[in-house]
Amino acid sequence: MKLEAPPLPHAAAHFPTRRRRWRKSAIVIALAVIASAASWTVLHKSKAEPTQAGASALKPTVYELSPGDVATVASGELRVGLPLSGALAPLRQATIKSKVSGVVLESSVQEGTSVAAGQVIARLDGADARARVAQQQAALDEANARLALAAKNKANSAALLKQNYISQNSFDTSQNSVELAQAAVDAAKAQLEMARIALGDTVIRAPLAGVVSKRFVQAGDKLAPDAPAFSIVDLRQLMLEAQVPASDIPRVKVGQEARFQVDGFAGRDFSGKVARISPTTETGSRAMIVYISVDNADGVLKGGMFAKGNLTTAKSAPGALAPLAAVRHDGGQDLVYRVDAGKVVAQPVKLGLRNEDDGTVQVTEGLAPGQTVIATRLDGVKPGSSVKLAAAPAPAARKG
């Protein structure tokens, strides 16, 4: 007989319950581990953030300046003046006219030819003039003969009067004849001199050294008295005639320097000095003519050329020049922001002459040529700020 153990119904009934409890415990443990890891991460991050913020707070801000933000203090003279423009005209020029009538035999010069003072530039037919000279010479010879006869008669009359052979009236008549003959001689001499001058006028000469600007006659033409023959200009000295508003005339003085440019001479500056000032305004305008003398020894400038430039009415001594935009006003004091070893320094300055046209000012105290200043207003940049230059600054622009 086989014995079998009886079934255990209670143990079998509780087995599934133990498995569910084990699973719940594993889930709780996993959740606890995740929570612990999250807490550690949050704690570590909270400790690290103050450290990074502190490092950022300790690092200074460095401003980078572009070449247009800064300028180098220049050295030179500062000029203040007036703009001017006008045409150039020869100081000395002449239109040569014929003094006598005659046919042109030769004309040896052309336009653009340089001539010397006294040089023969044309000849007229002088046949008639030579004939008049011969005629007047004959008249003079006749007058001299009459004078000699009158003088001889006077001498005879004086001898006869001394011996009482003639009256005093007869002697006076002979003396009067001598005086009349002498007057005729003088008149004949004058006529002969005029004839010789007329003969000389058949040769036309240059009255001054210069350049022939216009020739009005050709060989074979017949000239009448006062007819123009040539025009000559002396280009060694020119005059710039510039109009200046009457309101600015009090600033203009004789001897002031002017600098100007002429079309066709790019890059070349010319200069002159005020020679005189017109006492009245031009008709139809409120401007006055200022005459500026220009030396033109090389003859490159020509009459009629248009010039444009500037008349210097004031000039500073050589020194430091800075842009006006760099000057600031703080507490009634002028100062600039100077860049020194990467730091911005507030530098008090004393200013001199200003040129509003090109934005430059003379600095008499506080700056030296070659120093770097901030030439614009930059937000956040103030004394003590750290800066660096992106490139070497350009010198402060100035004119003259």
C-alpha positions in Angstrom: 0.0 0.0 0.0 1.4 3.4 -1.1 1.2 6.2 1.3 1.0 9.8 -0.1 1.5 13.0 1.7 -1.5 15.2 2.1 -1.5 18.5 0.0 -0.5 21.7 1.6 -3.2 24.1 0.5 -2.2 27.0 2.8 1.4 27.4 1.5 0.3 27.2 -2.0 -2.2 29.8 -1.5 0.4 32.4 -0.1 3.2 32.0 -2.7 1.9 34.5 -5.3 1.6 37.1 -2.5 5.3 36.9 -1.6 6.3 37.5 -5.3 4.3 40.7 -5.5 5.9 42.0 -2.3 9.4 41.4 -3.7 8.5 43.4 -6.8 7.2 46.3 -4.8 10.4 46.4 -2.8 12.6 46.5 -5.9 10.6 49.4 -7.4 10.9 51.3 -4.1 14.6 50.8 -4.0 15.0 51.9 -7.7 13.0 55.0 -7.0 15.1 55.8 -4.0 18.3 55.4 -6.1 17.0 57.8 -8.8 15.9 60.3 -6.2 19.3 60.2 -4.6 21.1 60.7 -7.9 18.9 63.7 -8.8 19.5 65.2 -5.4 23.2 64.9 -5.9 23.1 66.5 -9.4 21.1 69.4 -8.2 23.4 69.9 -5.2 26.5 69.7 -7.4 25.1 72.2 -9.9 24.1 74.6 -7.2 27.6 74.5 -5.8 29.2 75.0 -9.2 27.0 78.0 -10.4 28.3 80.5 -7.8 31.9 79.6 -8.7 31.3 80.3 -12.4 29.4 83.5 -11.6 32.2 84.7 -9.4 34.8 84.0 -12.1 32.7 86.0 -14.6 32.4 88.9 -12.2 36.2 89.0 -11.7 37.0 89.2 -15.4 37.0 92.9 -16.7 35.3 94.0 -19.9 37.7 95.0 -22.7 36.4 97.3 -25.4 37.8 96.9 -28.9 38.2 100.2 -30.7 38.1 100.5 -34.5 40.4 102.8 -36.4 37.6 105.3 -36.8 37.1 105.5 -33.0 40.6 106.9 -32.3 43.0 109.4 -33.7 46.7 110.1 -33.3 47.6 113.7 -32.1 49.3 115.4 -35.1 51.9 118.1 -35.1 51.9 121.2 -37.3 50.4 124.6 -37.9 46.7 125.1 -37.7 45.3 127.5 -40.3 41.9 129.2 -40.3 40.7 131.0 -43.4 38.2 131.8 -46.0 37.3 129.8 -49.2 38.1 131.7 -52.4 37.9 131.2 -56.1 38.6 133.3 -59.1 40.4 133.7 -62.4 44.1 134.3 -62.9 45.2 137.4 -64.9 48.6 138.6 -65.9 49.8 141.5 -63.8 51.5 143.1 -66.8 50.1 142.9 -70.3 49.9 145.2 -73.3 48.2 145.6 -76.6 50.6 147.1 -79.1 49.1 149.5 -81.6 50.6 151.1 -84.7 51.5 154.7 -84.3 51.8 155.4 -88.0 50.1 154.1 -91.1 51.9 151.8 -93.4 52.0 148.4 -95.0 53.4 145.5 -92.9 56.6 144.2 -94.5 57.3 141.5 -92.0 55.9 140.0 -88.8 58.5 137.8 -87.2 56.5 136.4 -84.1 53.6 134.1 -83.7 51.2 133.5 -80.8 52.9 131.8 -77.9 56.3 133.2 -78.9 58.4 134.6 -76.0 59.8 138.0 -76.7 62.3 140.3 -74.9 61.7 143.9 -74.1 62.6 146.1 -77.1 62.7 143.1 -79.5 61.6 143.9 -83.1 58.4 142.1 -83.8 57.2 143.7 -87.0 58.3 146.3 -89.7 56.2 148.7 -91.8 57.1 150.2 -95.1 59.1 153.3 -94.2 59.5 154.9 -97.6 57.2 157.8 -96.9 58.7 158.3 -93.4 62.2 158.5 -94.8 61.1 161.0 -97.5 59.6 163.2 -94.8 62.9 163.0 -92.8 64.8 164.1 -95.9 62.3 166.9 -96.5 62.6 168.2 -92.9 66.3 167.9 -93.0 66.3 170.2 -96.1 64.0 172.6 -94.3 66.4 172.7 -91.4 69.4 173.4 -93.7 67.5 176.3 -95.2 66.6 177.7 -91.9 70.2 177.5 -90.7 71.3 179.4 -93.9 68.8 182.1 -93.2 70.0 182.3 -89.7 73.6 182.7 -90.8 72.7 185.5 -93.2 70.6 187.3 -90.6 73.5 187.0 -88.1 75.9 188.5 -90.7 73.6 191.4 -91.4 73.2 192.0 -87.7 77.0 192.2 -87.4 77.2 194.7 -90.2 74.4 196.8 -88.8 76.1 196.9 -85.4 79.3 198.3 -87.1 77.4 200.9 -89.0 75.4 201.9 -86.0 78.7 202.4 -84.1 79.8 204.8 -86.7 76.4 206.5 -86.8 75.9 205.5 -90.5 72.5 203.9 -89.7 69.7 204.6 -87.2 68.9 202.5 -84.2 65.7 201.3 -85.9 67.7 199.9 -88.7 69.8 197.9 -86.3 66.8 196.7 -84.4 65.3 195.4 -87.7 68.5 193.4 -88.4 68.5 192.0 -84.9 64.8 191.0 -85.2 65.7 189.2 -88.4 68.2 187.1 -86.5 65.6 186.2 -83.9 63.1 185.2 -86.5 65.7 183.1 -88.3 66.6 181.3 -85.1 62.9 180.5 -84.4 62.7 179.1 -87.9 65.7 176.9 -87.2 64.1 175.6 -84.0 60.9 174.8 -85.8 62.7 173.0 -88.5 64.6 170.9 -85.9 61.3 170.0 -84.2 59.8 168.9 -87.5 62.9 166.9 -88.4 62.7 165.2 -85.0 59.0 164.3 -85.5 59.8 162.9 -88.9 62.6 160.7 -87.5 60.2 159.5 -84.7 57.7 158.6 -87.4 60.4 156.7 -89.2 61.3 154.9 -86.0 57.6 154.0 -85.5 57.6 151.9 -88.7 59.6 149.4 -86.6 57.3 147.8 -84.0 59.0 146.6 -80.8 57.9 144.7 -77.8 57.3 147.2 -74.9 57.8 144.4 -72.3 59.2 140.9 -71.9 56.5 138.3 -72.2 54.6 136.0 -74.5 52.7 137.0 -77.6 49.0 136.1 -76.8 47.5 137.5 -80.0 48.7 138.7 -83.4 46.3 140.9 -85.3 48.3 141.5 -88.5 50.0 139.6 -91.2 52.6 140.6 -93.7 51.0 142.7 -96.5 48.3 144.2 -94.2 48.0 148.0 -94.1 47.8 149.4 -90.7 46.2 152.7 -89.7 47.3 154.7 -86.7 46.1 153.2 -83.4 45.2 149.9 -85.1 46.1 146.9 -82.8 49.0 144.8 -84.0 49.9 142.4 -81.1 49.0 141.5 -77.5 51.8 140.5 -75.1 51.4 139.2 -71.6 54.0 138.8 -68.8 53.3 135.5 -67.1 56.1 135.8 -64.5 53.6 137.6 -62.2 49.9 136.8 -62.1 47.0 138.3 -60.1 44.2 136.1 -58.7 41.0 138.1 -58.6 38.8 136.5 -55.9 35.4 137.6 -54.6 35.0 137.7 -50.9 31.8 138.5 -49.0 31.8 142.0 -47.6 31.0 140.6 -44.2 34.3 138.7 -44.2 36.5 141.6 -45.5 37.4 142.8 -42.0 39.3 139.5 -41.6 41.3 140.0 -44.8 44.6 141.9 -44.6 47.3 142.8 -47.1 50.1 140.2 -46.9 48.0 137.3 -45.9 48.8 134.0 -47.6 46.5 132.1 -49.9 46.8 128.6 -51.2 44.9 127.3 -54.2 44.6 124.6 -56.8 44.2 124.9 -60.5 42.4 122.4 -62.8 44.9 120.3 -64.7 47.6 120.4 -62.0 46.3 117.6 -59.7 48.2 117.3 -56.5 50.0 120.6 -56.8 49.4 123.5 -54.6 50.1 127.1 -55.5 50.4 130.1 -53.2 50.2 133.9 -53.3 49.7 136.9 -51.0 47.1 139.5 -50.7 48.3 142.6 -52.7 45.3 144.9 -52.4 41.6 144.9 -51.6 38.9 146.7 -53.6 37.3 149.6 -51.7 33.8 148.9 -53.1 31.5 146.0 -53.6 30.9 144.5 -57.0 27.7 145.7 -58.9 24.8 143.3 -58.2 26.5 141.5 -55.3 27.7 142.0 -51.7 31.2 140.8 -52.5 34.5 142.7 -52.9 37.4 141.8 -55.0 40.6 140.7 -53.3 43.7 140.8 -55.5 46.2 138.1 -54.7 49.7 138.3 -56.2 51.1 135.0 -57.5 54.7 134.3 -58.5 54.8 132.2 -61.6 58.5 132.1 -62.4 58.3 128.8 -64.2 55.4 130.0 -66.3 53.2 127.0 -65.8 50.1 129.0 -64.9 48.4 130.9 -67.7 46.1 133.9 -67.8 42.4 133.0 -67.5 42.8 129.8 -65.6 40.3 129.2 -62.8 41.7 128.8 -59.3 40.0 127.5 -56.1 41.5 127.5 -52.6 41.7 129.1 -49.2 42.8 132.4 -47.8 44.6 132.1 -44.4 43.3 134.7 -42.0 44.9 133.2 -38.9 47.7 130.7 -38.2 48.8 129.0 -35.0 52.4 128.2 -33.9 53.6 124.7 -34.6 52.2 122.3 -32.0 49.8 119.5 -31.1 46.6 119.2 -33.2 43.7 117.1 -32.2 40.2 116.5 -33.7 37.4 118.7 -32.3 35.3 115.6 -31.9 37.7 114.3 -29.2 37.2 117.3 -26.9 34.7 116.8 -24.1 33.4 119.3 -21.5 33.2 118.2 -17.9 32.6 120.6 -15.0 33.6 123.7 -17.1 36.9 122.0 -18.1 38.0 120.8 -21.5 39.4 117.2 -21.6 40.0 114.3 -23.9 40.0 110.6 -23.4 43.5 109.4 -23.9 44.4 105.8 -24.5 47.5 104.9 -22.4 48.7 101.2 -22.1 45.2 99.8 -22.9 43.4 102.1 -20.4 41.3 105.1 -20.9 42.6 108.2 -19.1 40.7 111.5 -18.7 43.3 114.2 -19.8 42.6 117.9 -19.1 43.7 120.1 -22.0 44.0 123.8 -22.9 42.9 124.7 -26.4 44.0 127.3 -28.8 43.0 128.1 -32.4 40.0 126.1 -33.9 39.2 125.3 -37.5 35.6 124.3 -37.6 35.8 123.6 -41.4 38.1 120.6 -41.0 37.3 119.8 -37.4 40.7 120.4 -35.9 41.8 122.3 -32.8 45.2 123.4 -31.4 46.1 121.9 -28.0 48.5 124.2 -26.2 48.7 122.1 -23.0 47.9 118.5 -22.0 48.7 116.5 -25.2 51.8 115.7 -27.2 52.1 114.7 -30.8 51.9 110.9 -31.3 49.5 110.2 -28.4 46.2 108.4 -29.1 42.8 109.9 -28.2 39.3 108.6 -28.5 37.6 110.7 -31.3 34.0 109.5 -30.9 31.4 109.1 -28.2 31.3 105.4 -27.2 28.7 104.0 -24.8 30.2 102.4 -21.8 33.8 103.7 -22.4 34.9 105.9 -19.6 38.0 106.7 -17.6 39.5 103.4 -16.3 38.0 101.3 -19.0 40.2 98.6 -20.7 40.4 99.0 -24.4 42.4 97.5 -27.3 43.0 98.9 -30.8 41.9 96.9 -33.8 44.5 98.6 -35.9 46.9 101.6 -35.8 44.9 104.9 -35.6 45.1 107.4 -38.4 46.5 110.8 -37.7 44.0 113.6 -37.1 43.0 115.1 -40.4 43.8 118.8 -41.0 44.2 121.3 -43.8 47.1 123.4 -44.8 
